[in-house]
Amino acid sequence: MSQFGMQMPGGQMRRGATMNVYTGLLFLAVVALATACVFMYSAAGRIGKDGDPFGMQERSTPKASNIKFAK
């Protein structure tokens, strides 16, 4: 009966957890999201006020434009 172990109720419970394709894809997605968070944090730190990635940026005043449109 051991050749029918997978068809019997509870036959899969004896096996340990194995890594499959979906587990690998989930791990890859977590690594990609963590990498994206690190890149965005460093980019926000470069443009943030005083190097603070979570600091509020000051709004600039709009300048009068000297654009002349052709008629």
N, CA, C and O atoms as a Tripos MOL2 file, in Angstrom:
@<TRIPOS>MOLECULE
protein
  284   283    71     0     0
PROTEIN
NO_CHARGES

@<TRIPOS>ATOM
      1 N           0.8020   -1.2030    0.0000 N.3       1 MET1
      2 CA          0.0000    0.0000    0.0000 C.3       1 MET1
      3 C           0.8450    1.2660    0.0000 C.2       1 MET1
      4 O           0.2960    2.3570   -0.1560 O.2       1 MET1
      5 N           2.1640    1.1620    0.1700 N.am      2 SER2
      6 CA          2.9800    2.3650    0.2420 C.3       2 SER2
      7 C           3.0310    3.0870   -1.0980 C.2       2 SER2
      8 O           3.2660    4.2950   -1.1200 O.2       2 SER2
      9 N           2.8210    2.4030   -2.2050 N.am      3 GLN3
     10 CA          2.8360    3.0870   -3.4950 C.3       3 GLN3
     11 C           1.5970    3.9560   -3.6760 C.2       3 GLN3
     12 O           1.5690    4.8110   -4.5610 O.2       3 GLN3
     13 N           0.5750    3.7500   -2.8530 N.am      4 PHE4
     14 CA         -0.6400    4.5650   -2.9390 C.3       4 PHE4
     15 C          -0.7020    5.5830   -1.8080 C.2       4 PHE4
     16 O          -1.7900    6.0470   -1.4640 O.2       4 PHE4
     17 N           0.4090    5.9350   -1.2340 N.am      5 GLY5
     18 CA          0.4360    6.8370   -0.0870 C.3       5 GLY5
     19 C          -0.1270    8.2150   -0.3760 C.2       5 GLY5
     20 O          -0.7080    8.8380    0.5120 O.2       5 GLY5
     21 N           0.0290    8.6960   -1.5710 N.am      6 MET6
     22 CA         -0.4640   10.0340   -1.8940 C.3       6 MET6
     23 C          -1.9660   10.0480   -2.0850 C.2       6 MET6
     24 O          -2.5870   11.1070   -1.9900 O.2       6 MET6
     25 N          -2.5720    8.8880   -2.3550 N.am      7 GLN7
     26 CA         -4.0020    8.8470   -2.5970 C.3       7 GLN7
     27 C          -4.7970    8.5710   -1.3300 C.2       7 GLN7
     28 O          -6.0160    8.7380   -1.3150 O.2       7 GLN7
     29 N          -4.1340    8.1590   -0.2920 N.am      8 MET8
     30 CA         -4.8350    7.8550    0.9470 C.3       8 MET8
     31 C          -4.9990    9.1350    1.7630 C.2       8 MET8
     32 O          -4.1560   10.0290    1.6910 O.2       8 MET8
     33 N          -6.0740    9.2240    2.5330 N.am      9 PRO9
     34 CA         -6.2850   10.4230    3.3510 C.3       9 PRO9
     35 C          -5.1280   10.6010    4.3350 C.2       9 PRO9
     36 O          -4.7240    9.6480    5.0020 O.2       9 PRO9
     37 N          -4.6080   11.7970    4.4220 N.am     10 GLY10
     38 CA         -3.5110   12.0880    5.3290 C.3      10 GLY10
     39 C          -2.1610   11.5940    4.8460 C.2      10 GLY10
     40 O          -1.1940   11.6410    5.6050 O.2      10 GLY10
     41 N          -2.0620   11.1340    3.6400 N.am     11 GLY11
     42 CA         -0.8010   10.6120    3.1310 C.3      11 GLY11
     43 C           0.2540   11.6890    2.9500 C.2      11 GLY11
     44 O           1.4510   11.4110    3.0290 O.2      11 GLY11
     45 N          -0.1810   12.9060    2.7080 N.am     12 GLN12
     46 CA          0.7630   13.9870    2.4840 C.3      12 GLN12
     47 C           1.2610   14.5710    3.8030 C.2      12 GLN12
     48 O           2.2630   15.2860    3.8030 O.2      12 GLN12
     49 N           0.6170   14.3010    4.8950 N.am     13 MET13
     50 CA          0.9950   14.8890    6.1660 C.3      13 MET13
     51 C           2.3530   14.3720    6.6560 C.2      13 MET13
     52 O           3.0070   15.0420    7.4550 O.2      13 MET13
     53 N           2.7780   13.2270    6.2050 N.am     14 ARG14
     54 CA          4.0490   12.6720    6.6320 C.3      14 ARG14
     55 C           5.2340   13.4050    6.0170 C.2      14 ARG14
     56 O           6.3300   13.4010    6.5790 O.2      14 ARG14
     57 N           5.0170   14.0320    4.8710 N.am     15 ARG15
     58 CA          6.1030   14.7390    4.2020 C.3      15 ARG15
     59 C           6.3250   16.0990    4.8440 C.2      15 ARG15
     60 O           5.3860   16.7170    5.3460 O.2      15 ARG15
     61 N           7.5460   16.5560    4.8260 N.am     16 GLY16
     62 CA          7.8560   17.8930    5.3130 C.3      16 GLY16
     63 C           7.5390   18.9380    4.2570 C.2      16 GLY16
     64 O           7.2260   18.6070    3.1140 O.2      16 GLY16
     65 N           7.6210   20.1770    4.6420 N.am     17 ALA17
     66 CA          7.3570   21.2620    3.7020 C.3      17 ALA17
     67 C           8.4810   21.3290    2.6770 C.2      17 ALA17
     68 O           9.6600   21.2340    3.0200 O.2      17 ALA17
     69 N           8.1060   21.4920    1.4360 N.am     18 THR18
     70 CA          9.0910   21.6140    0.3660 C.3      18 THR18
     71 C           8.8970   22.9390   -0.3480 C.2      18 THR18
     72 O           7.7960   23.4880   -0.3760 O.2      18 THR18
     73 N           9.9630   23.4390   -0.9160 N.am     19 MET19
     74 CA          9.8930   24.6830   -1.6750 C.3      19 MET19
     75 C           9.4130   24.3730   -3.0880 C.2      19 MET19
     76 O           9.9390   23.4740   -3.7450 O.2      19 MET19
     77 N           8.4200   25.1170   -3.5520 N.am     20 ASN20
     78 CA          7.9230   24.9240   -4.9070 C.3      20 ASN20
     79 C           8.0880   26.2320   -5.6890 C.2      20 ASN20
     80 O           8.7170   27.1730   -5.2070 O.2      20 ASN20
     81 N           7.5380   26.2810   -6.8620 N.am     21 VAL21
     82 CA          7.6960   27.4480   -7.7390 C.3      21 VAL21
     83 C           7.0720   28.6850   -7.1130 C.2      21 VAL21
     84 O           7.6440   29.7720   -7.2010 O.2      21 VAL21
     85 N           5.9160   28.5420   -6.4870 N.am     22 TYR22
     86 CA          5.2240   29.6870   -5.9130 C.3      22 TYR22
     87 C           5.9810   30.2580   -4.7190 C.2      22 TYR22
     88 O           5.9830   31.4720   -4.5160 O.2      22 TYR22
     89 N           6.6110   29.4170   -3.9410 N.am     23 THR23
     90 CA          7.4220   29.8930   -2.8310 C.3      23 THR23
     91 C           8.6310   30.6590   -3.3550 C.2      23 THR23
     92 O           8.9990   31.6910   -2.7940 O.2      23 THR23
     93 N           9.2420   30.1740   -4.4060 N.am     24 GLY24
     94 CA         10.3690   30.8750   -5.0100 C.3      24 GLY24
     95 C           9.9680   32.2160   -5.5850 C.2      24 GLY24
     96 O          10.6990   33.1960   -5.4440 O.2      24 GLY24
     97 N           8.8010   32.2730   -6.2390 N.am     25 LEU25
     98 CA          8.3180   33.5370   -6.7940 C.3      25 LEU25
     99 C           7.9740   34.5270   -5.6850 C.2      25 LEU25
    100 O           8.2110   35.7270   -5.8260 O.2      25 LEU25
    101 N           7.4180   34.0310   -4.5880 N.am     26 LEU26
    102 CA          7.1130   34.8990   -3.4610 C.3      26 LEU26
    103 C           8.3870   35.4750   -2.8640 C.2      26 LEU26
    104 O           8.4450   36.6620   -2.5440 O.2      26 LEU26
    105 N           9.4040   34.6410   -2.7150 N.am     27 PHE27
    106 CA         10.6870   35.1180   -2.2020 C.3      27 PHE27
    107 C          11.2970   36.1600   -3.1380 C.2      27 PHE27
    108 O          11.8290   37.1690   -2.6760 O.2      27 PHE27
    109 N          11.2250   35.9270   -4.4340 N.am     28 LEU28
    110 CA         11.7430   36.8790   -5.4160 C.3      28 LEU28
    111 C          10.9870   38.2080   -5.3540 C.2      28 LEU28
    112 O          11.5960   39.2710   -5.4740 O.2      28 LEU28
    113 N           9.6740   38.1550   -5.1680 N.am     29 ALA29
    114 CA          8.8800   39.3790   -5.0740 C.3      29 ALA29
    115 C           9.2440   40.1710   -3.8210 C.2      29 ALA29
    116 O           9.3190   41.3990   -3.8700 O.2      29 ALA29
    117 N           9.4690   39.4910   -2.7090 N.am     30 VAL30
    118 CA          9.8490   40.1780   -1.4760 C.3      30 VAL30
    119 C          11.2100   40.8460   -1.6340 C.2      30 VAL30
    120 O          11.4040   41.9730   -1.1780 O.2      30 VAL30
    121 N          12.1420   40.1660   -2.2690 N.am     31 VAL31
    122 CA         13.4730   40.7410   -2.4920 C.3      31 VAL31
    123 C          13.3750   41.9570   -3.4120 C.2      31 VAL31
    124 O          14.0310   42.9700   -3.1700 O.2      31 VAL31
    125 N          12.5630   41.8640   -4.4600 N.am     32 ALA32
    126 CA         12.4110   42.9800   -5.3950 C.3      32 ALA32
    127 C          11.7650   44.1850   -4.7040 C.2      32 ALA32
    128 O          12.1870   45.3190   -4.9280 O.2      32 ALA32
    129 N          10.7530   43.9560   -3.8710 N.am     33 LEU33
    130 CA         10.1060   45.0590   -3.1730 C.3      33 LEU33
    131 C          11.0330   45.6870   -2.1380 C.2      33 LEU33
    132 O          11.0240   46.9050   -1.9650 O.2      33 LEU33
    133 N          11.8220   44.8880   -1.4580 N.am     34 ALA34
    134 CA         12.7800   45.4310   -0.4890 C.3      34 ALA34
    135 C          13.8340   46.2800   -1.1970 C.2      34 ALA34
    136 O          14.2210   47.3370   -0.6970 O.2      34 ALA34
    137 N          14.2960   45.8200   -2.3540 N.am     35 THR35
    138 CA         15.2800   46.5840   -3.1310 C.3      35 THR35
    139 C          14.6810   47.9080   -3.6070 C.2      35 THR35
    140 O          15.3470   48.9430   -3.5680 O.2      35 THR35
    141 N          13.4440   47.8740   -4.0490 N.am     36 ALA36
    142 CA         12.7740   49.0970   -4.5010 C.3      36 ALA36
    143 C          12.6050   50.0810   -3.3450 C.2      36 ALA36
    144 O          12.7470   51.2890   -3.5390 O.2      36 ALA36
    145 N          12.3060   49.5820   -2.1540 N.am     37 CYS37
    146 CA         12.1680   50.4590   -0.9890 C.3      37 CYS37
    147 C          13.4970   51.1230   -0.6460 C.2      37 CYS37
    148 O          13.5250   52.3030   -0.2970 O.2      37 CYS37
    149 N          14.5860   50.3900   -0.7400 N.am     38 VAL38
    150 CA         15.9100   50.9580   -0.4510 C.3      38 VAL38
    151 C          16.2590   52.0350   -1.4750 C.2      38 VAL38
    152 O          16.7650   53.0930   -1.1020 O.2      38 VAL38
    153 N          16.0010   51.7870   -2.7470 N.am     39 PHE39
    154 CA         16.2880   52.7850   -3.7800 C.3      39 PHE39
    155 C          15.4330   54.0370   -3.5990 C.2      39 PHE39
    156 O          15.9380   55.1510   -3.7410 O.2      39 PHE39
    157 N          14.1610   53.8730   -3.2920 N.am     40 MET40
    158 CA         13.2830   55.0280   -3.1250 C.3      40 MET40
    159 C          13.6460   55.8230   -1.8720 C.2      40 MET40
    160 O          13.5390   57.0490   -1.8690 O.2      40 MET40
    161 N          14.0720   55.1450   -0.8130 N.am     41 TYR41
    162 CA         14.4890   55.8260    0.4080 C.3      41 TYR41
    163 C          15.7280   56.6800    0.1370 C.2      41 TYR41
    164 O          15.8200   57.8210    0.5880 O.2      41 TYR41
    165 N          16.6800   56.1090   -0.6070 N.am     42 SER42
    166 CA         17.8950   56.8720   -0.9050 C.3      42 SER42
    167 C          17.5920   58.0370   -1.8500 C.2      42 SER42
    168 O          18.1780   59.1090   -1.7000 O.2      42 SER42
    169 N          16.7070   57.8560   -2.8010 N.am     43 ALA43
    170 CA         16.3430   58.9380   -3.7180 C.3      43 ALA43
    171 C          15.5910   60.0480   -2.9790 C.2      43 ALA43
    172 O          15.8050   61.2300   -3.2470 O.2      43 ALA43
    173 N          14.7260   59.6720   -2.0640 N.am     44 ALA44
    174 CA         13.9880   60.6750   -1.2920 C.3      44 ALA44
    175 C          14.9220   61.4310   -0.3600 C.2      44 ALA44
    176 O          14.7120   62.6130   -0.0870 O.2      44 ALA44
    177 N          15.9480   60.7550    0.1270 N.am     45 GLY45
    178 CA         16.9230   61.4280    0.9730 C.3      45 GLY45
    179 C          17.7370   62.4540    0.2110 C.2      45 GLY45
    180 O          18.1720   63.4490    0.7900 O.2      45 GLY45
    181 N          17.9490   62.2340   -1.0570 N.am     46 ARG46
    182 CA         18.7170   63.1840   -1.8720 C.3      46 ARG46
    183 C          17.9290   64.4590   -2.1550 C.2      46 ARG46
    184 O          18.5070   65.5460   -2.1840 O.2      46 ARG46
    185 N          16.6240   64.3440   -2.3640 N.am     47 ILE47
    186 CA         15.8380   65.5290   -2.7090 C.3      47 ILE47
    187 C          15.0870   66.1000   -1.5160 C.2      47 ILE47
    188 O          14.5060   67.1800   -1.6220 O.2      47 ILE47
    189 N          15.0830   65.4130   -0.3970 N.am     48 GLY48
    190 CA         14.3740   65.8920    0.7840 C.3      48 GLY48
    191 C          15.0580   67.0690    1.4350 C.2      48 GLY48
    192 O          16.2370   67.3390    1.2030 O.2      48 GLY48
    193 N          14.2940   67.7620    2.2520 N.am     49 LYS49
    194 CA         14.8320   68.9310    2.9460 C.3      49 LYS49
    195 C          15.8430   68.4790    3.9910 C.2      49 LYS49
    196 O          15.5190   67.6640    4.8550 O.2      49 LYS49
    197 N          17.0570   68.9980    3.9210 N.am     50 ASP50
    198 CA         18.1610   68.6560    4.8280 C.3      50 ASP50
    199 C          18.4880   67.1680    4.8040 C.2      50 ASP50
    200 O          18.9560   66.6370    5.8110 O.2      50 ASP50
    201 N          18.2640   66.4890    3.7090 N.am     51 GLY51
    202 CA         18.5960   65.0770    3.5800 C.3      51 GLY51
    203 C          17.6310   64.1440    4.2780 C.2      51 GLY51
    204 O          17.8970   62.9480    4.3990 O.2      51 GLY51
    205 N          16.5050   64.6810    4.7410 N.am     52 ASP52
    206 CA         15.5060   63.8570    5.4320 C.3      52 ASP52
    207 C          14.5170   63.3060    4.4070 C.2      52 ASP52
    208 O          13.8230   64.0920    3.7610 O.2      52 ASP52
    209 N          14.4240   61.9820    4.2330 N.am     53 PRO53
    210 CA         13.5160   61.4420    3.2240 C.3      53 PRO53
    211 C          12.0460   61.6550    3.5560 C.2      53 PRO53
    212 O          11.2020   61.6300    2.6590 O.2      53 PRO53
    213 N          11.7250   61.8640    4.8300 N.am     54 PHE54
    214 CA         10.3290   62.0290    5.2250 C.3      54 PHE54
    215 C           9.9680   63.4800    5.5270 C.2      54 PHE54
    216 O           8.8480   63.7640    5.9520 O.2      54 PHE54
    217 N          10.9020   64.3920    5.3130 N.am     55 GLY55
    218 CA         10.6420   65.8070    5.5730 C.3      55 GLY55
    219 C           9.7660   66.4160    4.4880 C.2      55 GLY55
    220 O           9.7740   65.9840    3.3350 O.2      55 GLY55
    221 N           9.0220   67.4170    4.8860 N.am     56 MET56
    222 CA          8.1550   68.1050    3.9310 C.3      56 MET56
    223 C           8.9830   69.0530    3.0760 C.2      56 MET56
    224 O           9.8750   69.7310    3.5840 O.2      56 MET56
    225 N           8.7000   69.1020    1.8210 N.am     57 GLN57
    226 CA          9.4080   69.9920    0.9180 C.3      57 GLN57
    227 C           8.6790   71.3290    0.8680 C.2      57 GLN57
    228 O           7.4600   71.4040    1.0210 O.2      57 GLN57
    229 N           9.4550   72.3700    0.6510 N.am     58 GLU58
    230 CA          8.8620   73.6980    0.5500 C.3      58 GLU58
    231 C           8.3270   73.9150   -0.8520 C.2      58 GLU58
    232 O           8.9080   73.4620   -1.8380 O.2      58 GLU58
    233 N           7.2260   74.6060   -0.9150 N.am     59 ARG59
    234 CA          6.6240   74.8900   -2.2090 C.3      59 ARG59
    235 C           7.2470   76.1530   -2.7800 C.2      59 ARG59
    236 O           7.3640   77.1640   -2.0870 O.2      59 ARG59
    237 N           7.6390   76.0940   -4.0230 N.am     60 SER60
    238 CA          8.2350   77.2710   -4.6540 C.3      60 SER60
    239 C           7.1330   78.1750   -5.1890 C.2      60 SER60
    240 O           6.0440   77.7180   -5.5360 O.2      60 SER60
    241 N           7.4340   79.4480   -5.2460 N.am     61 THR61
    242 CA          6.4570   80.4000   -5.7750 C.3      61 THR61
    243 C           6.5390   80.3780   -7.2980 C.2      61 THR61
    244 O           7.6320   80.3200   -7.8610 O.2      61 THR61
    245 N           5.4090   80.4240   -7.9510 N.am     62 PRO62
    246 CA          5.4450   80.4040   -9.4250 C.3      62 PRO62
    247 C           6.0070   81.7130   -9.9710 C.2      62 PRO62
    248 O           5.6930   82.7990   -9.4820 O.2      62 PRO62
    249 N           6.8270   81.5840  -10.9710 N.am     63 LYS63
    250 CA          7.4390   82.7480  -11.6010 C.3      63 LYS63
    251 C           6.5880   83.1940  -12.7860 C.2      63 LYS63
    252 O           5.9550   82.3810  -13.4590 O.2      63 LYS63
    253 N           6.5890   84.4930  -13.0210 N.am     64 ALA64
    254 CA          5.8720   85.0150  -14.1800 C.3      64 ALA64
    255 C           6.6270   84.6020  -15.4340 C.2      64 ALA64
    256 O           7.8370   84.8090  -15.5350 O.2      64 ALA64
    257 N           5.9380   84.0400  -16.3530 N.am     65 SER65
    258 CA          6.6060   83.5990  -17.5750 C.3      65 SER65
    259 C           6.4940   84.6740  -18.6520 C.2      65 SER65
    260 O           5.5060   85.4020  -18.7430 O.2      65 SER65
    261 N           7.5070   84.7390  -19.4320 N.am     66 ASN66
    262 CA          7.5540   85.6980  -20.5360 C.3      66 ASN66
    263 C           7.3580   84.9880  -21.8660 C.2      66 ASN66
    264 O           8.0030   85.3260  -22.8590 O.2      66 ASN66
    265 N           6.4930   84.0330  -21.8840 N.am     67 ILE67
    266 CA          6.2340   83.2790  -23.1010 C.3      67 ILE67
    267 C           5.2430   84.0350  -23.9690 C.2      67 ILE67
    268 O           4.1700   84.4180  -23.5020 O.2      67 ILE67
    269 N           5.5890   84.2460  -25.2010 N.am     68 LYS68
    270 CA          4.6910   84.9170  -26.1390 C.3      68 LYS68
    271 C           4.2230   83.8920  -27.1520 C.2      68 LYS68
    272 O           5.0270   83.2190  -27.7980 O.2      68 LYS68
    273 N           2.9480   83.7880  -27.2760 N.am     69 PHE69
    274 CA          2.3570   82.8150  -28.1950 C.3      69 PHE69
    275 C           2.1450   83.4500  -29.5680 C.2      69 PHE69
    276 O           1.7690   84.6170  -29.6810 O.2      69 PHE69
    277 N           2.3910   82.6670  -30.5900 N.am     70 ALA70
    278 CA          2.1870   83.1420  -31.9620 C.3      70 ALA70
    279 C           0.7000   83.1190  -32.2790 C.2      70 ALA70
    280 O          -0.0310   82.2150  -31.8750 O.2      70 ALA70
    281 N           0.2760   84.1420  -33.0150 N.am     71 LYS71
    282 CA         -1.1500   84.2020  -33.3840 C.3      71 LYS71
    283 C          -1.3680   83.8010  -34.8050 C.2      71 LYS71
    284 O          -2.5050   83.7950  -35.2770 O.2      71 LYS71
@<TRIPOS>BOND
     1     1     2 1
     2     2     3 1
     3     3     4 2
     4     3     5 am
     5     5     6 1
     6     6     7 1
     7     7     8 2
     8     7     9 am
     9     9    10 1
    10    10    11 1
    11    11    12 2
    12    11    13 am
    13    13    14 1
    14    14    15 1
    15    15    16 2
    16    15    17 am
    17    17    18 1
    18    18    19 1
    19    19    20 2
    20    19    21 am
    21    21    22 1
    22    22    23 1
    23    23    24 2
    24    23    25 am
    25    25    26 1
    26    26    27 1
    27    27    28 2
    28    27    29 am
    29    29    30 1
    30    30    31 1
    31    31    32 2
    32    31    33 am
    33    33    34 1
    34    34    35 1
    35    35    36 2
    36    35    37 am
    37    37    38 1
    38    38    39 1
    39    39    40 2
    40    39    41 am
    41    41    42 1
    42    42    43 1
    43    43    44 2
    44    43    45 am
    45    45    46 1
    46    46    47 1
    47    47    48 2
    48    47    49 am
    49    49    50 1
    50    50    51 1
    51    51    52 2
    52    51    53 am
    53    53    54 1
    54    54    55 1
    55    55    56 2
    56    55    57 am
    57    57    58 1
    58    58    59 1
    59    59    60 2
    60    59    61 am
    61    61    62 1
    62    62    63 1
    63    63    64 2
    64    63    65 am
    65    65    66 1
    66    66    67 1
    67    67    68 2
    68    67    69 am
    69    69    70 1
    70    70    71 1
    71    71    72 2
    72    71    73 am
    73    73    74 1
    74    74    75 1
    75    75    76 2
    76    75    77 am
    77    77    78 1
    78    78    79 1
    79    79    80 2
    80    79    81 am
    81    81    82 1
    82    82    83 1
    83    83    84 2
    84    83    85 am
    85    85    86 1
    86    86    87 1
    87    87    88 2
    88    87    89 am
    89    89    90 1
    90    90    91 1
    91    91    92 2
    92    91    93 am
    93    93    94 1
    94    94    95 1
    95    95    96 2
    96    95    97 am
    97    97    98 1
    98    98    99 1
    99    99   100 2
   100    99   101 am
   101   101   102 1
   102   102   103 1
   103   103   104 2
   104   103   105 am
   105   105   106 1
   106   106   107 1
   107   107   108 2
   108   107   109 am
   109   109   110 1
   110   110   111 1
   111   111   112 2
   112   111   113 am
   113   113   114 1
   114   114   115 1
   115   115   116 2
   116   115   117 am
   117   117   118 1
   118   118   119 1
   119   119   120 2
   120   119   121 am
   121   121   122 1
   122   122   123 1
   123   123   124 2
   124   123   125 am
   125   125   126 1
   126   126   127 1
   127   127   128 2
   128   127   129 am
   129   129   130 1
   130   130   131 1
   131   131   132 2
   132   131   133 am
   133   133   134 1
   134   134   135 1
   135   135   136 2
   136   135   137 am
   137   137   138 1
   138   138   139 1
   139   139   140 2
   140   139   141 am
   141   141   142 1
   142   142   143 1
   143   143   144 2
   144   143   145 am
   145   145   146 1
   146   146   147 1
   147   147   148 2
   148   147   149 am
   149   149   150 1
   150   150   151 1
   151   151   152 2
   152   151   153 am
   153   153   154 1
   154   154   155 1
   155   155   156 2
   156   155   157 am
   157   157   158 1
   158   158   159 1
   159   159   160 2
   160   159   161 am
   161   161   162 1
   162   162   163 1
   163   163   164 2
   164   163   165 am
   165   165   166 1
   166   166   167 1
   167   167   168 2
   168   167   169 am
   169   169   170 1
   170   170   171 1
   171   171   172 2
   172   171   173 am
   173   173   174 1
   174   174   175 1
   175   175   176 2
   176   175   177 am
   177   177   178 1
   178   178   179 1
   179   179   180 2
   180   179   181 am
   181   181   182 1
   182   182   183 1
   183   183   184 2
   184   183   185 am
   185   185   186 1
   186   186   187 1
   187   187   188 2
   188   187   189 am
   189   189   190 1
   190   190   191 1
   191   191   192 2
   192   191   193 am
   193   193   194 1
   194   194   195 1
   195   195   196 2
   196   195   197 am
   197   197   198 1
   198   198   199 1
   199   199   200 2
   200   199   201 am
   201   201   202 1
   202   202   203 1
   203   203   204 2
   204   203   205 am
   205   205   206 1
   206   206   207 1
   207   207   208 2
   208   207   209 am
   209   209   210 1
   210   210   211 1
   211   211   212 2
   212   211   213 am
   213   213   214 1
   214   214   215 1
   215   215   216 2
   216   215   217 am
   217   217   218 1
   218   218   219 1
   219   219   220 2
   220   219   221 am
   221   221   222 1
   222   222   223 1
   223   223   224 2
   224   223   225 am
   225   225   226 1
   226   226   227 1
   227   227   228 2
   228   227   229 am
   229   229   230 1
   230   230   231 1
   231   231   232 2
   232   231   233 am
   233   233   234 1
   234   234   235 1
   235   235   236 2
   236   235   237 am
   237   237   238 1
   238   238   239 1
   239   239   240 2
   240   239   241 am
   241   241   242 1
   242   242   243 1
   243   243   244 2
   244   243   245 am
   245   245   246 1
   246   246   247 1
   247   247   248 2
   248   247   249 am
   249   249   250 1
   250   250   251 1
   251   251   252 2
   252   251   253 am
   253   253   254 1
   254   254   255 1
   255   255   256 2
   256   255   257 am
   257   257   258 1
   258   258   259 1
   259   259   260 2
   260   259   261 am
   261   261   262 1
   262   262   263 1
   263   263   264 2
   264   263   265 am
   265   265   266 1
   266   266   267 1
   267   267   268 2
   268   267   269 am
   269   269   270 1
   270   270   271 1
   271   271   272 2
   272   271   273 am
   273   273   274 1
   274   274   275 1
   275   275   276 2
   276   275   277 am
   277   277   278 1
   278   278   279 1
   279   279   280 2
   280   279   281 am
   281   281   282 1
   282   282   283 1
   283   283   284 2
@<TRIPOS>SUBSTRUCTURE
     1 MET1         2 RESIDUE 1 A MET
     2 SER2         6 RESIDUE 1 A SER
     3 GLN3        10 RESIDUE 1 A GLN
     4 PHE4        14 RESIDUE 1 A PHE
     5 GLY5        18 RESIDUE 1 A GLY
     6 MET6        22 RESIDUE 1 A MET
     7 GLN7        26 RESIDUE 1 A GLN
     8 MET8        30 RESIDUE 1 A MET
     9 PRO9        34 RESIDUE 1 A PRO
    10 GLY10       38 RESIDUE 1 A GLY
    11 GLY11       42 RESIDUE 1 A GLY
    12 GLN12       46 RESIDUE 1 A GLN
    13 MET13       50 RESIDUE 1 A MET
    14 ARG14       54 RESIDUE 1 A ARG
    15 ARG15       58 RESIDUE 1 A ARG
    16 GLY16       62 RESIDUE 1 A GLY
    17 ALA17       66 RESIDUE 1 A ALA
    18 THR18       70 RESIDUE 1 A THR
    19 MET19       74 RESIDUE 1 A MET
    20 ASN20       78 RESIDUE 1 A ASN
    21 VAL21       82 RESIDUE 1 A VAL
    22 TYR22       86 RESIDUE 1 A TYR
    23 THR23       90 RESIDUE 1 A THR
    24 GLY24       94 RESIDUE 1 A GLY
    25 LEU25       98 RESIDUE 1 A LEU
    26 LEU26      102 RESIDUE 1 A LEU
    27 PHE27      106 RESIDUE 1 A PHE
    28 LEU28      110 RESIDUE 1 A LEU
    29 ALA29      114 RESIDUE 1 A ALA
    30 VAL30      118 RESIDUE 1 A VAL
    31 VAL31      122 RESIDUE 1 A VAL
    32 ALA32      126 RESIDUE 1 A ALA
    33 LEU33      130 RESIDUE 1 A LEU
    34 ALA34      134 RESIDUE 1 A ALA
    35 THR35      138 RESIDUE 1 A THR
    36 ALA36      142 RESIDUE 1 A ALA
    37 CYS37      146 RESIDUE 1 A CYS
    38 VAL38      150 RESIDUE 1 A VAL
    39 PHE39      154 RESIDUE 1 A PHE
    40 MET40      158 RESIDUE 1 A MET
    41 TYR41      162 RESIDUE 1 A TYR
    42 SER42      166 RESIDUE 1 A SER
    43 ALA43      170 RESIDUE 1 A ALA
    44 ALA44      174 RESIDUE 1 A ALA
    45 GLY45      178 RESIDUE 1 A GLY
    46 ARG46      182 RESIDUE 1 A ARG
    47 ILE47      186 RESIDUE 1 A ILE
    48 GLY48      190 RESIDUE 1 A GLY
    49 LYS49      194 RESIDUE 1 A LYS
    50 ASP50      198 RESIDUE 1 A ASP
    51 GLY51      202 RESIDUE 1 A GLY
    52 ASP52      206 RESIDUE 1 A ASP
    53 PRO53      210 RESIDUE 1 A PRO
    54 PHE54      214 RESIDUE 1 A PHE
    55 GLY55      218 RESIDUE 1 A GLY
    56 MET56      222 RESIDUE 1 A MET
    57 GLN57      226 RESIDUE 1 A GLN
    58 GLU58      230 RESIDUE 1 A GLU
    59 ARG59      234 RESIDUE 1 A ARG
    60 SER60      238 RESIDUE 1 A SER
    61 THR61      242 RESIDUE 1 A THR
    62 PRO62      246 RESIDUE 1 A PRO
    63 LYS63      250 RESIDUE 1 A LYS
    64 ALA64      254 RESIDUE 1 A ALA
    65 SER65      258 RESIDUE 1 A SER
    66 ASN66      262 RESIDUE 1 A ASN
    67 ILE67      266 RESIDUE 1 A ILE
    68 LYS68      270 RESIDUE 1 A LYS
    69 PHE69      274 RESIDUE 1 A PHE
    70 ALA70      278 RESIDUE 1 A ALA
    71 LYS71      282 RESIDUE 1 A LYS
